[in-house]
Amino acid sequence: MDHSLNFLIGIAARPQTAPRARARFLTTSDLPALLDLECEKWSEDQAASQDDLRARIENHPELAVGAFCSRTGRMLASLFLKPVPDDFCQRVFTWKDCTLLPSARRSSSLFGISLSSRDPIGVEVLLNFFWPHALKGGWRQIYLGSPVPGLRDWRRRHPHAPVEDYVFDKRGSLPADPQLRYYHSRGFKQIVSVKPDYFPHEPSLDHGVMLRGAIPLAALGPLWRSISLPAVQRITRRMTRLL
Ligand SMILES: CC(C)(COP(=O)(O)OP(=O)(O)OC[C@H]1O[C@@H](n2cnc3c(N)ncnc32)[C@H](O)[C@@H]1OP(=O)(O)O)[C@@H](O)C(=O)NCCC(=O)NCCS
């Protein structure tokens, strides 16, 4: 089986019921709800401003996605992406560097500027929604810089060991760090690099771990270009149910 299918294993493990949440592309009319989510999930020095959020939507409306509760309409999760050169990882040190890179014209790589969620179902629906659009867009992988919130406590116990010892540490087959484990279960399995001073995040001692997630079935690129979006959506919906 294509390893990249693991991207959706979290979704597949759940029983199919009436959708609790729906995803769609964001518009500037979502700014109040985005700010509310941002305030809840990020500290003051990390949270994006209204202007930042507006710029993300206006720069790449096709890469700004939100998930909403089907019953109340409340925003559950948001995801902002941007196109980056395939070799961008070697050229950047910080999250800010990644956001300031000019958007790549010809590339198969996306960078996750930010993922925020107050309900795991929101992330599942959001990734599910984006999958067929990613295939049609010709994207093959998503990179993101994950916090490593267990690092500070580990460092107290191992003051002289290299950070990589913690980042690559496993419990069974899964990463020891809770957030790396979270992303691993969503298909972001490859650790590309460890970046000190990546962003302000105290429990991570400001480190970020650049992860790569392969987009399932993206290797069939020319096929996706030759069929319509509704057809790709039917295929990805079916794959999600089968997994
Ligand atoms: C990370 C995030 C997007 C996950 O949202 P979610 O899909 O709704 O899932 P949850 O927050 O319920 O976390 C699910 C599991 O992941 C683990 N996890 C994720 N992030 C974690 C963190 N920072 N510290 C500890 N555990 C974490 C937890 O073990 C949790 O397990 P639990 O169910 O036993 O509590 C959300 O917590 C969030 O918005 N965090 C703040 C911003 C952030 O860190 N974004 C990602 C930056 S790349």
The ligand as an SDF file (V2000), in Angstrom:
LIG
                    3D

 48 50  0  0  0  0  0  0  0  0999 V2000
   -2.1740   20.9840   17.4860 C   0  0  0  0  0  0  0  0  0  0  0  0
   -3.6750   21.1530   17.2550 C   0  0  0  0  0  0  0  0  0  0  0  0
   -3.8970   21.7490   15.8590 C   0  0  0  0  0  0  0  0  0  0  0  0
   -4.3410   19.7920   17.3450 C   0  0  0  0  0  0  0  0  0  0  0  0
   -5.7310   19.9950   17.3060 O   0  0  0  0  0  0  0  0  0  0  0  0
   -6.8080   18.7890   17.3260 P   0  0  0  0  0  0  0  0  0  0  0  0
   -6.7000   17.9960   16.0620 O   0  0  0  0  0  0  0  0  0  0  0  0
   -8.1290   19.4310   17.5920 O   0  0  0  0  0  0  0  0  0  0  0  0
   -6.3470   17.8110   18.4880 O   0  0  0  0  0  0  0  0  0  0  0  0
   -6.1600   18.0200   20.0830 P   0  0  0  0  0  0  0  0  0  0  0  0
   -5.7720   19.4390   20.4190 O   0  0  0  0  0  0  0  0  0  0  0  0
   -7.3610   17.4600   20.7750 O   0  0  0  0  0  0  0  0  0  0  0  0
   -4.9030   17.0820   20.3380 O   0  0  0  0  0  0  0  0  0  0  0  0
   -4.9620   15.7150   19.9960 C   0  0  0  0  0  0  0  0  0  0  0  0
   -3.8420   14.9800   20.6730 C   0  0  0  0  0  0  0  0  0  0  0  0
   -2.5870   15.4870   20.1710 O   0  0  0  0  0  0  0  0  0  0  0  0
   -1.6390   15.6710   21.2180 C   0  0  0  0  0  0  0  0  0  0  0  0
   -1.1040   17.0210   21.1500 N   0  0  0  0  0  0  0  0  0  0  0  0
   -1.2110   17.8450   20.1060 C   0  0  0  0  0  0  0  0  0  0  0  0
   -0.5720   18.9880   20.3720 N   0  0  0  0  0  0  0  0  0  0  0  0
   -0.0570   18.8870   21.6070 C   0  0  0  0  0  0  0  0  0  0  0  0
    0.7150   19.7370   22.4440 C   0  0  0  0  0  0  0  0  0  0  0  0
    1.0860   20.9590   22.0500 N   0  0  0  0  0  0  0  0  0  0  0  0
    1.0730   19.3070   23.6660 N   0  0  0  0  0  0  0  0  0  0  0  0
    0.7070   18.0990   24.0840 C   0  0  0  0  0  0  0  0  0  0  0  0
   -0.0340   17.2460   23.3420 N   0  0  0  0  0  0  0  0  0  0  0  0
   -0.4070   17.6330   22.1170 C   0  0  0  0  0  0  0  0  0  0  0  0
   -2.3500   15.4290   22.4870 C   0  0  0  0  0  0  0  0  0  0  0  0
   -1.7290   14.2400   22.9250 O   0  0  0  0  0  0  0  0  0  0  0  0
   -3.8020   15.1670   22.1730 C   0  0  0  0  0  0  0  0  0  0  0  0
   -4.1100   13.9800   22.7900 O   0  0  0  0  0  0  0  0  0  0  0  0
   -5.3250   13.8590   23.8360 P   0  0  0  0  0  0  0  0  0  0  0  0
   -6.4960   13.6140   22.9270 O   0  0  0  0  0  0  0  0  0  0  0  0
   -4.8930   12.7130   24.6620 O   0  0  0  0  0  0  0  0  0  0  0  0
   -5.4120   15.1620   24.5690 O   0  0  0  0  0  0  0  0  0  0  0  0
   -4.3430   22.0830   18.3350 C   0  0  0  0  0  0  0  0  0  0  0  0
   -4.0800   21.5460   19.6290 O   0  0  0  0  0  0  0  0  0  0  0  0
   -3.8750   23.5050   18.2860 C   0  0  0  0  0  0  0  0  0  0  0  0
   -4.4780   24.3290   17.6250 O   0  0  0  0  0  0  0  0  0  0  0  0
   -2.8100   23.8120   19.0410 N   0  0  0  0  0  0  0  0  0  0  0  0
   -2.2590   25.1430   19.1650 C   0  0  0  0  0  0  0  0  0  0  0  0
   -1.5530   25.5760   17.9520 C   0  0  0  0  0  0  0  0  0  0  0  0
   -0.5500   24.5650   17.3960 C   0  0  0  0  0  0  0  0  0  0  0  0
    0.3000   24.0440   18.0960 O   0  0  0  0  0  0  0  0  0  0  0  0
   -0.6700   24.3490   16.0790 N   0  0  0  0  0  0  0  0  0  0  0  0
    0.2180   23.5000   15.3320 C   0  0  0  0  0  0  0  0  0  0  0  0
    1.4560   24.2340   14.9960 C   0  0  0  0  0  0  0  0  0  0  0  0
    2.3050   23.4830   13.6570 S   0  0  0  0  0  0  0  0  0  0  0  0
  1  2  1  0
  2  3  1  0
  2  4  1  0
  2 36  1  0
  4  5  1  0
  5  6  1  0
  6  7  2  0
  6  8  1  0
  6  9  1  0
  9 10  1  0
 10 11  2  0
 10 12  1  0
 10 13  1  0
 13 14  1  0
 14 15  1  0
 15 16  1  0
 15 30  1  0
 16 17  1  0
 17 18  1  0
 17 28  1  0
 18 19  1  0
 18 27  1  0
 19 20  2  0
 20 21  1  0
 21 22  1  0
 21 27  2  0
 22 23  1  0
 22 24  2  0
 24 25  1  0
 25 26  2  0
 26 27  1  0
 28 29  1  0
 28 30  1  0
 30 31  1  0
 31 32  1  0
 32 33  2  0
 32 34  1  0
 32 35  1  0
 36 37  1  0
 36 38  1  0
 38 39  2  0
 38 40  1  0
 40 41  1  0
 41 42  1  0
 42 43  1  0
 43 44  2  0
 43 45  1  0
 45 46  1  0
 46 47  1  0
 47 48  1  0
M  END
$$$$
